Amino acid sequence: MRFGDKIKEQRTLRNLTQDEFAGAMGISRRTLCYYEEGKTYPQNRAFYKKLADYFEMDINYFLTEDEEFLTEAALKYGRRGLSQAQSVLEQASALFAGGDLSEEDKQAFMQELQELYLDSKERAKKFTPKKHL
């Protein structure tokens, strides 16, 4: 389940409207809509803690490895980095369609892929003109 789906599920289980929940979290309704639709992710890691505290849940429920990877890509490389990271995850997930890999092997593959992506972005900085950073 994706981050936005998790928020929406917890919000609706507690019969909260988007306006009520957004107000309680200190964000705009539009921001909440973007989160729930999967268009954006919180850029501040403290927001995940705030969510976990609000719903009285473990932070790891909201901060899975994919969300952590997407958040890091967005923080380091902006919207373009986030878009590229989402594309990497989608394409890699397609590799597993109908496959027989265990969840553990899939997770190990995805972790390695995420590390390679972030490493390659760092290495590319050396060759990117400063005006494009």
C-alpha positions in Angstrom: 0.0 0.0 0.0 1.3 3.4 -0.9 1.8 6.3 1.4 -1.2 8.2 0.2 -3.4 5.2 0.5 -2.2 4.6 4.1 -3.1 8.2 5.1 -6.5 8.0 3.5 -7.3 4.7 5.0 -6.4 5.8 8.5 -8.3 9.1 8.1 -11.4 7.5 6.9 -11.3 4.8 9.6 -11.5 7.6 12.1 -14.3 9.4 10.1 -12.2 12.5 9.6 -12.8 14.8 6.7 -9.9 16.1 4.7 -10.4 19.5 6.2 -10.4 18.2 9.8 -7.3 16.0 9.3 -5.4 18.7 7.4 -6.1 21.2 10.1 -4.9 18.7 12.8 -1.7 18.1 10.9 -1.0 21.7 10.2 -1.1 21.4 6.4 -3.5 22.6 3.7 -6.3 20.5 2.3 -4.6 20.7 -1.1 -1.4 19.3 0.3 -3.3 16.4 1.9 -5.1 15.8 -1.4 -1.7 15.6 -3.1 -0.4 13.1 -0.5 -3.5 11.0 -0.8 -3.4 11.0 -4.6 0.3 10.0 -4.5 1.3 13.2 -6.4 3.7 14.4 -3.6 5.3 13.1 -0.4 6.2 15.0 2.7 9.6 16.7 2.4 10.1 17.0 6.1 10.8 13.6 7.8 9.3 15.0 11.0 5.9 14.9 9.3 6.0 11.1 9.3 6.6 11.1 13.1 3.7 13.5 13.5 1.5 11.2 11.5 2.5 8.2 13.6 1.9 10.0 16.8 -1.5 11.3 15.6 -2.7 7.8 14.7 -0.9 6.2 17.5 1.0 3.9 15.2 4.5 2.8 14.4 6.3 5.3 12.2 7.4 2.5 9.9 3.9 2.0 8.8 4.0 5.3 7.0 7.7 5.4 6.3 8.4 2.3 4.2 11.6 2.0 2.2 10.0 3.3 -1.0 8.6 6.4 0.7 11.9 7.0 2.4 13.7 6.7 -1.0 11.3 9.0 -2.7 11.5 11.6 0.2 15.3 11.5 0.0 15.3 11.9 -3.8 12.9 14.9 -3.5 15.0 16.6 -0.8 18.3 16.1 -2.6 17.2 16.6 -6.3 13.8 18.4 -6.2 10.8 17.6 -8.3 12.8 16.2 -11.2 14.6 13.8 -8.8 11.3 12.7 -7.3 9.9 12.1 -10.8 12.9 10.0 -11.8 12.8 8.0 -8.6 9.2 7.2 -9.0 9.9 6.1 -12.6 12.7 3.8 -11.3 10.4 2.2 -8.8 7.6 1.7 -11.3 9.9 0.1 -13.9 11.6 -2.1 -11.3 8.2 -3.2 -10.0 7.2 -4.3 -13.5 10.1 -6.7 -13.5 8.5 -8.7 -10.8 5.1 -9.1 -12.5 4.3 -12.8 -12.5 7.6 -13.7 -11.1 8.5 -16.2 -8.4 11.0 -14.1 -6.3 10.5 -14.1 -2.6 9.5 -10.9 -0.9 12.9 -10.8 0.8 14.7 -11.1 -2.6 12.4 -8.4 -4.1 13.2 -6.1 -1.2 16.9 -6.7 -1.4 16.8 -5.9 -5.2 14.8 -2.8 -4.7 17.1 -1.6 -1.9 20.1 -2.1 -4.1 18.5 -0.3 -7.0 17.6 2.6 -4.8 21.2 2.9 -3.5 22.5 2.7 -7.1 20.2 5.5 -8.2 21.2 7.8 -5.4 24.9 7.0 -5.9 24.7 7.7 -9.6 23.0 11.1 -9.0 25.8 12.0 -6.6 28.4 11.0 -9.2 26.7 12.9 -11.9 27.0 16.1 -9.9 30.7 16.1 -10.6 30.0 16.5 -14.3 27.0 18.8 -14.2 27.7 22.5 -14.8 27.1 24.6 -11.7 24.4 26.6 -13.4 22.2 23.4 -13.7 22.5 22.4 -10.0 
